[in-house]
Amino acid sequence: MRKCLCLRVHLLLLFALLSTLAFAQGRTLTGTITDEKQAPLSGATITVKGTNVATTTDATGRFTINVPQNGRTLVISYVGMQVQEVAIGTGNLVN
């Protein structure tokens, strides 16, 4: 009986921990970075402003980034181009 109760308590604690981690992660944004001629930019860096969260675009200019709950702005940089800041809206797509 005691062993069963102990197992239940441990499972409940594990579930609570996993639930907390899932809610703390924020959300995942995807998008494509292009230049003024709509050509994809491979290797552009996307950073969540004020954090260490960053990613780079692939060969087709696409990216995926996990944004923490407090993330409000993406900073996009590419060698030879001006850095741009883009406000994070309510959607999950940024182009």
Steps between C-alpha positions, in 0.01 A plus 500: 500500500775743598700417186198573278439835673866595461487418129186711456662797676810474280291481183295801610817701566645398164181606321500835681864562404442413134189720487695793640776455242250484216336828601832677562628437149301769325435423136668405177522747213584415142564723203707592200757779473540663158677803358336798328470295178327214687806275462548270804786583737693191605691538828311801639496510880173536691521583870229561758586849628627504858569124508763251386241318286612503137494301177612533139316460173549197277588502128146610411488783757270309735535489877336363814555654843361430847398833650474531880181647641665837560629522141352800316748579221712309250834647393601397149857548381690406186853588392503815287141597585341723759373329817120496521270455797160343449224499762368156582127495440243249611556257211768236460625613158751779438614601150 
